[in-house]
Amino acid sequence: AKIPDIEKCLDIVATLKAKKALGEALIADFELSEGIYSRAKIEDSDSVCLWLGANVMLEYSCDEANELLKSNLENARASLEVLVGDLHFLRDQQTITQVTIARIFNWDVHQRRSKQSVMKET
């Protein structure tokens, strides 16, 4: 869930840098609270504020923010790859467990039938 948010932030930082290079102002709509939006005109901005989590926000220069977001994106993608690998491993283990349970059940049924046939013969 973090990857799309980080990519959006990277796009916004890139847009801010591009608008600054062109000398244009950026018109942005942002959310004040749930369902309430406002429009802002951002002119010649050298820094951005990023939410770091736990109600912490820090101000970074655009270049620092870009580097931080890129490293966070790489870390998030690496974590996603590890999680996908773990999920595949767990799926394989679940399948192996189900097959083993079925084999044990079939073995038990076979043992019961063998005992019943021995009892019928005697």
C-alpha positions as CSV (number, residue, x, y, z in Angstrom):
1,A,0.0,0.0,0.0
2,K,3.0,2.3,0.5
3,I,4.4,1.9,-2.9
4,P,1.7,3.9,-4.8
5,D,1.8,6.7,-2.1
6,I,5.6,7.0,-2.4
7,E,5.4,7.1,-6.2
8,K,2.8,9.9,-6.0
9,C,5.1,11.8,-3.7
10,L,8.0,11.4,-6.1
11,D,5.8,12.6,-8.9
12,I,4.8,15.7,-6.9
13,V,8.4,16.5,-6.0
14,A,9.4,16.1,-9.6
15,T,6.6,18.4,-10.7
16,L,7.6,21.0,-8.1
17,K,11.2,21.0,-9.3
18,A,10.0,21.2,-13.0
19,K,7.7,24.1,-12.3
20,K,10.4,25.9,-10.3
21,A,12.8,25.5,-13.2
22,L,10.3,26.9,-15.6
23,G,9.5,29.7,-13.2
24,E,5.8,28.8,-13.1
25,A,3.5,28.5,-10.1
26,L,1.9,25.1,-9.3
27,I,-1.8,25.0,-8.7
28,A,-2.6,22.1,-6.3
29,D,-5.8,20.8,-4.7
30,F,-5.2,19.3,-1.3
31,E,-7.3,17.7,1.4
32,L,-7.9,19.8,4.6
33,S,-9.9,17.1,6.3
34,E,-12.1,14.2,5.2
35,G,-14.1,15.4,2.2
36,I,-12.9,19.0,2.4
37,Y,-10.5,20.3,-0.2
38,S,-8.7,23.5,-0.9
39,R,-6.8,25.0,-3.8
40,A,-3.3,26.4,-3.3
41,K,-0.9,28.3,-5.6
42,I,2.7,27.2,-4.8
43,E,5.3,29.6,-6.1
44,D,9.1,29.0,-6.1
45,S,9.2,26.4,-3.4
46,D,12.6,25.1,-2.3
47,S,11.4,22.6,0.2
48,V,8.6,20.1,0.9
49,C,7.2,18.6,4.1
50,L,7.0,14.8,4.4
51,W,5.0,12.7,6.8
52,L,7.3,10.2,8.4
53,G,4.7,8.5,10.5
54,A,3.7,8.6,14.2
55,N,2.4,12.1,13.6
56,V,5.8,13.4,12.6
57,M,6.4,15.7,9.7
58,L,9.8,17.1,8.6
59,E,10.8,19.7,6.0
60,Y,13.3,18.6,3.4
61,S,14.8,20.3,0.4
62,C,13.4,18.9,-2.9
63,D,16.6,17.1,-3.6
64,E,16.8,15.5,-0.1
65,A,13.1,14.6,-0.3
66,N,13.6,13.0,-3.7
67,E,16.5,10.9,-2.4
68,L,14.6,9.9,0.8
69,L,11.5,8.9,-1.2
70,K,13.6,6.9,-3.7
71,S,15.3,5.0,-0.9
72,N,11.9,4.4,0.8
73,L,10.5,3.2,-2.5
74,E,13.4,0.7,-3.0
75,N,12.9,-0.6,0.6
76,A,9.2,-1.0,0.1
77,R,9.7,-2.9,-3.2
78,A,12.3,-5.1,-1.5
79,S,9.9,-5.8,1.4
80,L,7.2,-6.6,-1.1
81,E,9.4,-9.1,-2.9
82,V,10.2,-10.8,0.4
83,L,6.5,-10.9,1.4
84,V,5.5,-12.4,-1.9
85,G,8.2,-15.1,-1.5
86,D,7.0,-15.8,2.0
87,L,3.4,-16.1,0.7
88,H,4.5,-18.6,-2.0
89,F,6.4,-20.6,0.6
90,L,3.3,-20.6,2.9
91,R,1.0,-21.7,0.0
92,D,3.4,-24.6,-0.8
93,Q,3.5,-25.6,2.9
94,Q,-0.3,-25.5,3.1
95,T,-0.6,-27.7,0.0
96,I,1.9,-30.1,1.4
97,T,0.1,-30.2,4.7
98,Q,-3.3,-30.9,3.0
99,V,-1.8,-33.7,0.9
100,T,-0.2,-35.2,4.0
101,I,-3.4,-35.1,6.0
102,A,-5.3,-36.8,3.1
103,R,-2.6,-39.5,2.9
104,I,-2.8,-40.1,6.7
105,F,-6.6,-40.3,6.5
106,N,-6.5,-42.7,3.6
107,W,-3.9,-44.9,5.4
108,D,-6.2,-44.9,8.5
109,V,-9.2,-45.9,6.4
110,H,-7.1,-48.7,4.8
111,Q,-5.9,-49.9,8.3
112,R,-9.5,-50.0,9.6
113,R,-10.7,-52.0,6.6
114,S,-7.8,-54.4,7.0
115,K,-8.8,-54.9,10.7
116,Q,-12.5,-55.4,9.8
117,S,-11.6,-58.0,7.1
118,V,-9.4,-59.9,9.5
119,M,-12.2,-59.9,12.1
120,K,-14.7,-61.1,9.6
121,E,-12.5,-64.0,8.5
122,T,-12.1,-65.2,12.1
